[in-house]
Amino acid sequence: MEITSTFMHVLLLFYTLLSYIFSKKQKRKPKQKAKLPPGSMGWPYMGETLQLYSQDPSDFFAKRQRRYGDVFKTNILGCPSVMLASPEGVRFVLVTQAHLFKPTYPKSKEKMIGPSALFFHEGDYHTHLRKLVQSSLSPEALRRLIPGIEAIAISALESWASKQVINTFHEMKEFAFEVGILSVFGYLDGKYREELKENYCIVDKGYNSFPTNLPGTAYHKAILARNRIGQILSEIICERKEKKQLEKDLLGHLLNFKDEKGQTLTEDQIADNIIGVLFAAQDTTASVLTWILKYLHDDQKLLEAVKAEQKAIYELNDEGKRPLTWAQTRNMPLTYKVILESMRTASIISFTFREAVVDVEYKGYLIPKGWKVMPLFRNIHHNPEFFPDPKHFDPSRFDVAPKPNTFMPFGNGVHACPGNELAKLEMLVLIQHLVTKSRWEVVESQNGIEYGPFPVPLQGLPAKFWRESSTQEE
Ligand code: HEM
């Protein structure tokens, strides 16, 4: 008994001594609190907004990356933000520690698209919706879309050839919209298609305007048009429900969904997600296609090589009389590399936004709760360490796969683009018909970029198109 008590005393003494030493040590070396990343927060409230909007955004970020390194802070539109310009940083935010960050969009944009669209959400709702979008864009579903996409491409090319000069970006937007409609609804009655297109154009104009909801403003008109789109979609949904057919397009997937508790989606949830997908699909694909036309036009040798690749398929298909097959779209190696290199060079989505939901420490720096975080895709795509001579357009750099997390035109992680295979497919199909059936000349070719908000060649790349059989003078 006595031995035990002495032992207990020694143990207690030892423990007290250890605690004392430990607490001293703690006092001597207080735990270092992570500091904010380097960088300038600019003027009060305005931050560095003026600097960002008065120059090429790529230069704005590149300058700061050179000065401060891969992690730096700034303040844009009153939002303190941390920029990440390294593959590890982007992976940290979008993949490994994605749960510490949430998607964040201005309220005006959320209202315009619809608050139930998947990109504003996280957790179960987001997972369910994402699965539905992904199933509607599975390889099986895409294979079925090929003839429809070909028909849209052929009709677009005929219409371009019948006009004097086209705004390439605008026409590509029409093309991408039609493909979007095809993937969402399968077949859609002409009346609905026209009504949707008309109202969608008004929404598109107001989307990037100043959000003042006063009569006469572009924003106000867009909100009204958005409500009309909701009504049109409600009619389409009603008709589809009456048919009771199990369609495999996006609308079909959304209508047939039931969660674990047997809950179906509301009409608003369906409408918001349809509009969301159409939005996500249009300007992105159209901008990349416009750049592809510019890059091919500027490099006639490359254009000839792409033509040769596509002509071989065209001839195999009896001069285009037989439809493209899925296998053929999977075997266009040069055209595919041109698409990848166009997405790298143009990097139309230069960055994305997230918001820290708690204080986060990254590489010894503090990202305070509530701060915005911006993974800078474009800076990574233009970093000579990963892509030597980054300004040079060179599809052969994709002969070898880029290093992990250095090429992210479609983002990364749980919100990465579910439409990436459709986007690439429609680009391949359009290029097949474009280079085998048409020629084009850029009118008043000027090098320069405009933002709307994605970067596109100046004035949307005005161009003249001819059918391959006709002469330029026609
Ligand atoms: C070249 C064309 C395209 C590019 C460059 C592109 C790029 C992207 C990027 C970078 C993201 C992630 C944004 C983020 O993490 O914040 C994204 C998300 C998304 N994209 Fe695309 N996209 C393209 C075409 C499409 C198409 C054709 C569709 C649909 C048919 C589509 C539907 C979506 C959707 C629904 C999301 C949100 C996903 C989520 O939040 O889970 N995109 N896209």
Residues whose N, C-alpha, C, O or C-beta is under 5 A from the ligand:
A	BS01	HEM	L118 F119 R130 V277 A280 A281 T284 T285 V288 I349 T352 F353 M408 P409 F410 G411 V414 H415 A416 C417 P418 G419 N420 L422 A423
